[in-house]
Amino acid sequence: MFGSVVVGIGTAGFVRVRDMLAPLPSSAAEKLSVKGFISRRILEEQQGVKQITVEDALSRDDIKVAFVCTENAAHEENIRMFLEAGKHVCVEYPMAMTHKTAVELWDLAQEKGVVLHEEHIELLTADFKQLKKDVAGKRLEEGFLHFTGGPLKPGFGFPAFSGIARLTWLVDLFGELSVTAASMEEDQQNKYMKMTAQLITKEQKPLTWIEEWAPGLSRAKDINFRFDSCTITQLPSATREPVGIFMQDLVLFSQKLLGQVPRDQLHAERRRVLHCLELADRIQQLSLQGLGVLYVHIECTPVYTHTKYIGIEYSIHTHSRGGWWEEL
């Protein structure tokens, strides 16, 4: 059995606890056993599971796995902390806010001989699986993906990273991409943000990806994929699958722990994850250049008391066109 701790007990963390308590019968997920959860809040038992300290989770021999379900800005430090302790890690996307950091974390996992898994439930939905079948064998001429949603929450990072699920969609559908241009519009007073990225496929076909966030905007995806033989303008209707997307991901992660996933699949997954993070890096760089900022470095450090995780300390540095540094 792989004793596990859940770090962060929001929606995703709650689901992780639930699924480990009632895993898919006769699946690899039955090898996971939840031993506790970590939260910045002092909480009662959750689904019969007790809160434990970070120190306990890192030092206990019966805890082999950490599920990191915090805000995005805290992912890197939590992953690094548990990898250093020799624990396997499953983390919500994105694992880090830069491509370089993600490479470092994956290398650390390899050095420690443990599994590092970045969850991508967006690839497991029934409608995406059907869409992938529908576009298979078709030659793309031009594509458009516009995502809308409510205001971004603090700690979720630049839209290219917070929205990396949509970028992963495009890469999984059309192969590796290149960034040709990117821009950013922002009205902080009205909590409005819009990022536009221009991408091209290896066949030099254009793709436009837009992330738009504002109060009152419904969470939705608008697509327009024009092929040589047809145009797809809406997601296909697909029958909901009996196994939920988080459970599907839990089974996949468990299979990795048991060594049941082929090496070529693991390699392809790592390549895709790192490629998407590299694209997000480039999109952020080009977008910030358009705003007069050439470089941004964000340092995020989890803050702990003796007994619990209490939050994040941020240090944000920007480098402007004029060549000066500012610390916020």
Helices and strands as residue ranges (DSSP letters): E 2-7, H 11-21, G 28-31, E 32-38, H 54-59, E 65-68, G 72-74, H 75-84, E 88-92, H 99-112, E 116-119, G 121-123, H 126-135, E 140-149, H 159-162, H 164-174, E 177-187, G 188-190, E 192-201, E 206-213, E 220-227, E 231-232, H 245-257, H 263-290, E 293-304, E 309-320, E 325-327
